[in-house]
């Protein structure tokens, strides 16, 4: 039976893990929720394991070129439904900031 030194849990990849059981599939390094890569539903450390096994690292969502656009659209949509009508920015205006 599995024995873990803590009952503290973290959520990652759609399930709960004991804090110290969320480990890289390749090197067994302990990972943090949201601070690791994923392949076929399994966690991997970004470097060196994911890069060595699968090539390029996945782009974290907040660094993806459309992230800011989606965040602004979500915020603007929320403000619109609250009766406020913010100025809509173009993608070029958003990316220039």
C-alpha positions in Angstrom: 0.0 0.0 0.0 1.1 3.6 -0.8 2.6 5.5 2.2 3.0 9.3 1.8 4.7 11.5 4.4 1.9 14.2 4.2 -1.8 14.5 3.7 -1.4 17.9 2.1 -2.9 17.8 -1.4 -2.4 19.8 -4.6 -4.5 19.7 -7.8 -2.9 19.2 -11.2 -3.8 17.5 -14.5 -7.4 17.3 -13.4 -6.8 15.3 -10.2 -5.6 15.6 -6.6 -2.1 14.5 -5.6 -0.3 14.2 -2.3 2.0 17.2 -2.3 5.2 15.0 -2.6 3.6 12.5 -5.0 3.4 14.9 -7.9 6.6 13.9 -9.5 8.2 13.9 -13.0 7.5 10.6 -14.7 11.1 10.4 -15.9 13.4 11.7 -13.1 11.0 11.6 -10.1 11.7 15.3 -9.2 8.9 16.6 -7.0 6.8 19.1 -9.0 4.5 22.0 -8.1 1.0 22.3 -9.4 1.0 24.4 -12.6 4.8 24.4 -12.6 5.4 21.5 -14.9 4.8 20.1 -18.3 2.3 17.4 -19.3 2.3 14.7 -22.0 -0.4 12.1 -22.3 -1.8 13.1 -18.9 1.5 12.5 -17.1 3.6 15.2 -15.4 7.2 16.0 -16.4 9.7 18.7 -15.3 10.2 21.3 -18.0 14.0 20.8 -18.2 15.6 18.5 -18.9 13.0 15.7 -19.1 10.1 17.2 -21.2 12.6 18.9 -23.6 14.7 15.7 -23.9 11.7 13.4 -24.5 9.4 15.5 -26.6 11.4 18.4 -28.0 10.2 22.0 -27.6 8.7 23.0 -24.3 5.0 23.8 -24.3 4.3 27.5 -24.2 2.8 28.5 -20.8 -0.6 30.0 -21.3 0.3 33.4 -20.0 3.1 33.7 -22.5 1.1 32.6 -25.5 0.5 35.4 -28.0 -3.2 35.3 -27.7 -3.3 35.1 -23.9 -3.5 38.9 -23.5 -6.2 39.2 -26.2 -8.3 36.5 -24.5 -7.9 38.1 -21.1 -8.9 41.5 -22.4 -11.9 40.1 -24.3 -13.0 38.3 -21.1 -12.6 41.4 -19.0 -14.4 43.6 -21.6 -17.3 41.1 -22.0 -17.6 41.1 -18.2 -17.7 44.9 -18.0 -20.1 45.0 -20.9 -22.6 42.8 -19.1 -22.2 45.0 -16.0 -23.4 48.1 -18.0 -19.9 49.5 -18.7 -18.7 49.7 -22.3 -14.9 49.8 -22.4 -12.9 50.9 -25.4 -12.1 47.8 -27.4 -8.4 47.4 -28.3 -7.0 45.9 -31.4 -4.6 43.0 -31.1 -1.8 45.4 -32.3 -2.6 47.8 -29.5 -2.6 45.0 -26.9 0.6 43.5 -28.1 2.4 46.9 -28.2 2.0 47.2 -24.4 
